[in-house]
Amino acid sequence: MLRRVAVLDDFGGAAAGAADWSGLPVTFFTDHVADEAGLAQRLAGFDAVVLIRERTPFPASLIARLPDLRLVVTTGAKNRTLDLEACAERGIAACGTHSLETPTVEMTWALILSLARRVPFEDAALRAGAWQTGPGRSLHGATLGVVGLGKLGRQVAALGRAFGMEVIAWSANLTEEAAAAAGARLVGKDRLFRSADIVTLHLVLSDRSRNTVGAGELAAMKPGALLVNTARAGLVDQAALIAALESGHLGGAALDVHDTEPLPPAHPLLAAPRTILTPHLGYVTAENYRRYFEGATAALRAFSAGRPLPYPLLPQPQAA
């Protein structure tokens, strides 16, 4: 049986109502602890931890400070900040859950539409007493540049075509055939940034993809072009982005992902002009949370009963 279960980073207190936790010795933590020593102190005595996506990194150094830990459940199918090798070495079981892909696609288009039609800026102006402070832009006939044409990128591209946009795409390994199958046209990286009216990012963050969008790419974009990032903050050189916004060259940026999350109050992006900033909402829907936490509670109950985990990331140690 599990003795104590911690659910970390439950912002907004959504986890408790998203699944049936009855009978589980669970504690929900609604704040974020960034300091590893402080987090280890918080988790002392817990033998199971539920991670909500990658909100809290779980490296080997932290795992080594948690001698009572026997199970880690991460929401979603994978967690790149969870050190599975360290878990395996210490005999800690690890499990994922099912999730939906569509919420991030929907969030991408919420940001594209909000930025193109200036929705939050006009909302703020109206509340301040103004009326129609400037025109937005139409999507029909515009060029959408999709950087990364995987599962999410393909769905974003399909909606771009539905809006009557020309869709171009690039990634390091993308082929003409794969692009065409997604209804996009493969172009070189330089051409994508020169040609697109709106650039949306859908790459996995890696050493190779880090700073895919730097000063050169931003300078190559059309004056007034828009940038949307619902993937990972590290894909964009933040200093270069702020400079492009402050110079007036970039028409705007909508960012759902940030280099530090939660975003600290003095973060320079908060003062950058023509930005829409959201608190990593891409996967945050009631429907997705039900998938996450029903999967998490099923895993906790299975482990406690000595049954196989429903979505194992590692072989399960023998439950006590």
C-alpha positions in Angstrom: 0.0 0.0 0.0 1.0 3.6 -0.6 1.4 5.6 2.6 1.6 9.2 1.2 1.0 10.6 -2.3 2.0 14.1 -3.4 0.5 15.9 -6.4 2.8 18.7 -7.3 2.1 22.1 -9.0 -1.6 21.7 -8.9 -2.2 25.3 -10.0 -5.7 26.4 -9.6 -6.5 23.3 -7.5 -7.9 21.4 -10.5 -6.7 17.9 -9.8 -9.0 17.0 -6.9 -12.1 17.5 -8.9 -10.9 15.9 -12.1 -10.9 12.3 -10.8 -12.0 10.1 -7.9 -9.1 10.2 -5.3 -11.2 8.5 -2.6 -9.2 6.1 -0.5 -5.8 7.5 -1.6 -3.6 9.2 0.9 -3.1 12.2 -1.3 -1.9 15.8 -0.6 -2.3 18.4 -3.3 0.3 21.2 -3.5 -1.0 24.2 -5.4 2.2 26.2 -5.3 5.6 25.7 -7.1 8.9 25.0 -5.3 11.8 25.7 -7.6 14.6 25.1 -5.0 15.6 21.4 -5.0 16.5 21.4 -1.3 13.1 22.9 -0.5 11.3 20.4 -2.7 13.2 17.5 -1.2 12.1 18.7 2.2 8.5 19.0 1.1 8.5 15.4 -0.3 10.2 13.8 2.6 8.2 10.8 3.7 6.1 10.6 0.5 6.4 7.3 -1.4 4.5 8.4 -4.5 4.6 11.6 -6.5 2.3 12.8 -9.3 3.9 15.2 -11.7 1.7 17.5 -13.9 3.6 17.5 -17.1 7.0 19.1 -16.8 6.1 21.8 -14.3 8.7 20.5 -11.8 11.9 18.9 -13.1 12.7 15.5 -11.5 16.4 14.9 -12.1 18.7 12.2 -10.5 19.9 14.7 -7.9 16.4 15.2 -6.5 15.5 11.5 -6.7 18.6 10.6 -4.7 17.3 12.8 -1.9 14.0 10.9 -1.6 14.7 7.6 0.0 11.0 6.8 0.6 10.0 7.3 -3.1 8.6 4.2 -4.8 6.4 5.5 -7.6 6.4 8.5 -9.9 3.3 9.1 -12.1 3.7 11.8 -14.8 0.7 13.1 -16.6 1.0 12.5 -20.3 2.9 9.9 -22.2 6.4 11.2 -21.6 8.3 13.7 -19.4 11.7 14.8 -20.6 12.6 16.3 -17.2 12.0 13.0 -15.3 15.2 11.0 -15.0 14.0 7.4 -15.8 17.5 6.0 -15.5 17.8 7.3 -12.0 14.4 5.8 -11.2 15.4 2.4 -12.6 18.6 2.4 -10.6 16.8 3.0 -7.3 13.9 0.6 -8.1 11.3 3.3 -8.4 8.4 2.6 -10.7 7.4 5.2 -13.3 4.1 5.6 -15.1 2.5 7.9 -17.6 -1.1 8.5 -18.6 -3.1 9.1 -21.7 -3.6 12.6 -22.9 -5.2 14.6 -25.8 -3.3 16.3 -28.6 -6.0 18.7 -29.6 -5.9 21.2 -26.7 -2.5 22.5 -27.7 -3.6 22.8 -31.4 -6.7 24.7 -30.2 -4.5 27.0 -28.0 -2.2 27.7 -30.9 -5.1 28.9 -33.0 -6.6 30.9 -30.0 -3.3 32.8 -29.9 -3.0 33.2 -33.7 -6.5 34.6 -33.9 -6.0 36.8 -30.8 -2.8 38.2 -32.1 -3.9 38.7 -35.7 -7.2 40.4 -34.7 -5.7 42.3 -31.7 -8.3 40.9 -29.4 -6.6 41.4 -26.0 -5.3 44.8 -27.0 -8.7 46.0 -28.2 -10.4 44.6 -25.1 -8.0 46.5 -22.8 -8.5 49.7 -24.9 -12.3 49.4 -24.8 -12.2 49.0 -21.0 -10.0 52.1 -20.8 -12.6 54.1 -22.8 -11.2 53.9 -26.4 -13.0 52.4 -29.4 -11.3 50.6 -32.3 -7.6 51.6 -31.8 -6.3 49.9 -35.0 -7.1 47.3 -37.6 -6.2 43.6 -37.3 -5.2 41.4 -40.2 -7.1 38.8 -42.2 -5.8 35.2 -42.3 -7.4 34.4 -45.7 -4.6 34.7 -48.3 -1.9 35.1 -45.7 1.1 32.7 -45.4 1.4 30.5 -42.4 4.9 29.2 -41.6 4.8 26.0 -39.6 8.2 25.1 -38.0 7.9 21.4 -37.1 5.3 19.3 -38.9 4.8 16.5 -36.5 1.4 15.5 -35.0 0.6 18.9 -33.7 2.1 20.8 -36.6 0.0 18.8 -39.1 -3.2 19.6 -37.2 -2.2 23.3 -37.1 -1.5 23.3 -40.8 -4.9 21.7 -41.6 -6.7 24.5 -39.8 -4.5 27.1 -41.6 -5.8 25.7 -44.9 -9.3 25.9 -43.6 -8.8 29.6 -43.1 -7.6 29.9 -46.7 -4.0 30.4 -45.8 -1.0 29.3 -47.8 0.9 26.8 -45.6 4.6 26.4 -45.8 6.7 24.3 -43.5 10.2 23.5 -42.4 12.1 21.3 -40.1 15.5 19.7 -40.3 14.3 16.3 -41.4 11.0 17.2 -43.2 10.6 15.8 -46.7 8.6 17.2 -49.6 6.4 14.1 -49.5 5.6 14.5 -45.8 4.9 18.2 -46.2 2.6 17.6 -49.1 0.7 14.9 -47.2 0.0 17.5 -44.5 -1.2 20.0 -47.1 1.9 22.2 -46.8 4.8 23.1 -49.1 8.3 22.4 -47.9 10.7 25.4 -48.0 14.1 26.1 -46.6 14.3 27.6 -43.1 15.5 31.0 -44.4 12.7 31.2 -46.9 10.1 30.3 -44.3 11.1 33.2 -42.1 11.3 35.6 -45.1 7.9 34.5 -46.5 5.5 33.9 -43.6 3.1 36.4 -42.3 2.7 34.2 -39.2 5.3 31.7 -37.9 4.1 29.1 -35.4 6.6 26.7 -33.6 6.0 23.0 -33.1 9.4 21.5 -32.6 10.6 19.3 -29.8 13.3 21.1 -27.7 16.7 19.6 -28.1 20.3 20.7 -28.3 19.8 21.0 -32.1 16.6 22.9 -32.0 17.5 25.3 -29.2 17.4 28.9 -30.4 15.9 27.9 -33.7 14.5 31.4 -33.8 17.4 33.8 -33.2 18.3 37.3 -34.2 18.9 36.4 -37.8 15.5 34.6 -38.2 13.7 37.5 -36.6 15.4 40.1 -38.7 14.5 38.0 -41.8 10.8 38.1 -41.0 8.5 40.5 -42.8 8.0 43.8 -41.0 4.9 43.4 -38.9 5.0 39.5 -39.1 3.8 37.6 -36.1 5.4 34.8 -34.0 3.5 32.2 -32.0 5.1 29.6 -29.7 3.1 26.9 -27.9 6.0 24.4 -28.0 9.0 25.2 -25.8 10.5 28.6 -24.8 14.1 27.4 -25.6 13.2 27.4 -29.3 13.5 31.2 -29.3 16.3 33.5 -28.3 14.4 35.5 -25.7 16.8 38.6 -25.8 16.6 38.7 -29.6 12.8 38.4 -29.5 12.4 41.3 -27.0 14.8 43.4 -29.2 12.7 42.7 -32.3 9.5 43.7 -30.5 11.0 46.8 -29.0 12.4 47.9 -32.4 8.9 47.6 -34.0 10.1 45.2 -36.6 8.1 42.3 -35.3 4.4 42.9 -35.3 3.7 40.8 -32.2 4.4 37.6 -30.4 2.1 35.2 -28.6 3.8 32.9 -26.1 2.3 30.1 -24.0 5.7 28.8 -22.9 8.4 30.6 -20.9 12.0 30.1 -19.9 11.0 30.2 -16.2 7.6 28.9 -15.2 5.7 30.3 -13.4 6.9 33.5 -14.9 8.4 35.8 -12.2 7.0 39.3 -11.7 10.1 41.1 -12.9 10.5 39.0 -16.1 11.5 41.2 -19.1 8.8 39.8 -21.3 6.1 41.3 -19.2 7.2 44.8 -20.4 7.7 43.8 -24.0 5.2 45.5 -26.4 2.6 43.7 -28.6 2.8 40.5 -26.7 0.2 38.0 -25.6 1.5 35.9 -22.7 -0.4 32.9 -21.3 0.6 30.6 -18.4 1.4 27.4 -20.4 -2.3 26.6 -21.1 -1.7 24.4 -24.1 -2.7 21.2 -22.4 -4.9 22.7 -19.7 -8.5 21.7 -20.4 -11.0 20.0 -18.2 -11.2 17.1 -20.7 -7.4 16.6 -20.7 -7.2 16.9 -17.0 -9.8 14.1 -16.7 -7.5 11.9 -18.8 -4.5 12.8 -16.7 -5.9 12.3 -13.3 -8.1 9.3 -14.0 -4.9 7.8 -15.3 -3.0 8.9 -12.3 -5.5 7.5 -9.8 -5.7 4.2 -11.7 -1.9 3.9 -11.6 -1.8 4.7 -7.8 -4.5 2.1 -7.1 -2.8 -0.5 -9.4 0.6 0.0 -7.7 -1.0 -0.2 -4.2 -2.7 -3.5 -5.1 0.5 -5.0 -6.7 -1.1 -5.0 -10.2 0.7 -4.0 -13.4 0.8 -0.3 -14.0 -1.6 0.8 -16.8 1.0 3.0 -18.7 4.4 1.9 -17.4 7.5 3.8 -18.4 9.7 1.3 -16.6 9.3 -2.2 -15.2 7.4 -2.1 -11.9 9.2 -3.0 -8.7 7.4 -5.4 -6.4 4.8 -3.4 -4.3 4.9 -3.9 -0.6 
